[in-house]
Each structure stands twice: as C-alpha cells, then as structure tokens.
C-alpha cells in the first residue's frame, strides 16, 4: 500500500497538470460514470493530500476523494492519451495531459463536510505543516497497545505504513512490542522528527531510503535497492550495524522486522 510520501508526491506532480484548468472526466469502465459526470468540465482549484488520502477540490465545492489502497495507481502523460483498456476507473484530461486511475479502494464524490469528517478521524500527518505530534502522543502515552501496532493505526498517526514503521522503530532503537504507554516522550519526539525527515526525502526521491550512507554496502553514489533499508524485507540477513540476524513476525496483519 502506498505510504504518505507517495500520496504527497502525487499531489505535487498532479497540481501543475490540473490546477486552475477545466478538466474533462470520464469513467471508461463505467463504475464511476455518475461521479465523472459531476466532475466533467469543472476547474480544479487545488489538491489536498493527507495521510493516505487525496482530495481533488473542484469549483462549486465538489471534491474527488481517492484512497489508493493496496492495488490503486495513477498514471499520467502528455497527449495523445492511450486507448482505454481494462478496469480504468477514471480518466481526467486537460488540453495537454491525461491522468488515469486504476484499482483504488475509494474513488468517490465528496462535499467539504465529507472531507472534514475523514480528516477528523485521522491522526497527525508528519508531512502536513500544521500537524501537531502531541495529538498522537496523547493516544500513544495512554495505550497498552504495542507501539508497532499504534504506528499502523491511521487514527493515531496518518501516512505511516509498514516500511516506515519498521525503519523508524529500528532507527529509534525501540522494540515494536513495547506498549505505547512505556515509550519515553523523548523517544517519541525523536521518532516524529525522524519521520518528517524520512517522509520528506521520500517525496523528493519518489521512493523510501532510510539508511545512512555509512551503513550501506556501497557508500558512494545513490543508494541501490538492496541498500535502502535497515530491516524491512531483510529477514534472515545480518543487521547492518551489529550483525544480528533480522527476524520477522506478523503484527496487525503485516510483517514487522
């Protein structure tokens, strides 16, 4: 599932293609035909990313809400657009570009009130400038639930998924099994700042890199795929810092490391 950096990067990439432009909307597969009709011909005012949600805000207070989930994806390019094939939920076009949405968990028309209800149930997003980490800390510090599970709870913290969970816990030297209320506040403060750095880097680079240069097998040049993580999907391999074997165990339906 795409994590927060992907959502914010999509908003960044789509904004110059769509903002302040009249957008033609269709649903080639037909599943979103009524919604596309409501969007068709409207001017996009802005794109608001938050956590794992995208809100495309059109004139007239009509919003497109997209949650990619496990299988959703956006593709875009300059005209001519390819012939629509397969389960193409939504196509947005301007005079210059096309954007195709396939396989999202959610693709729906929202009002501003609908958007606000979604935002109200989400925790702070480390990529959002006005997010308050104290809101997450209040839930973490009073919970008996393991910190590894709390980090995956979008009502506690928005935008963090399985990769960032594993990596930020490793970088903090914190066991994923420790109850939230047993996590020192200074450790949480450090994790929040670390997530801000890691997620912003993910937006810039288009992928996740959490390793420091001195901990990679190849220390010069850009990080290779095999050098990007400390523990994620490295079970059975040696820890980059101490040589201990990386182990894996399921928590809240996903493997942690």
Secondary structure by P-SEA (a helix, b strand, c coil): cccaaaaaaaaaaacccccccbbbbbbccccaaaaaaaaccccccbbbbcccbbbbcccccbbbbbbbcccccccccccccccccccccbbbbcccbbbbbccccccccccaaaaaaaaaacccccccccccaaaaaaaaaaccccaaaaaacccccccccaaaaaaaaaaaccccccccccccaaaaaaaaaaaaaaaaaaaaacccccccccccccccccccccccccccccccccccccccbbbbbbccccccc
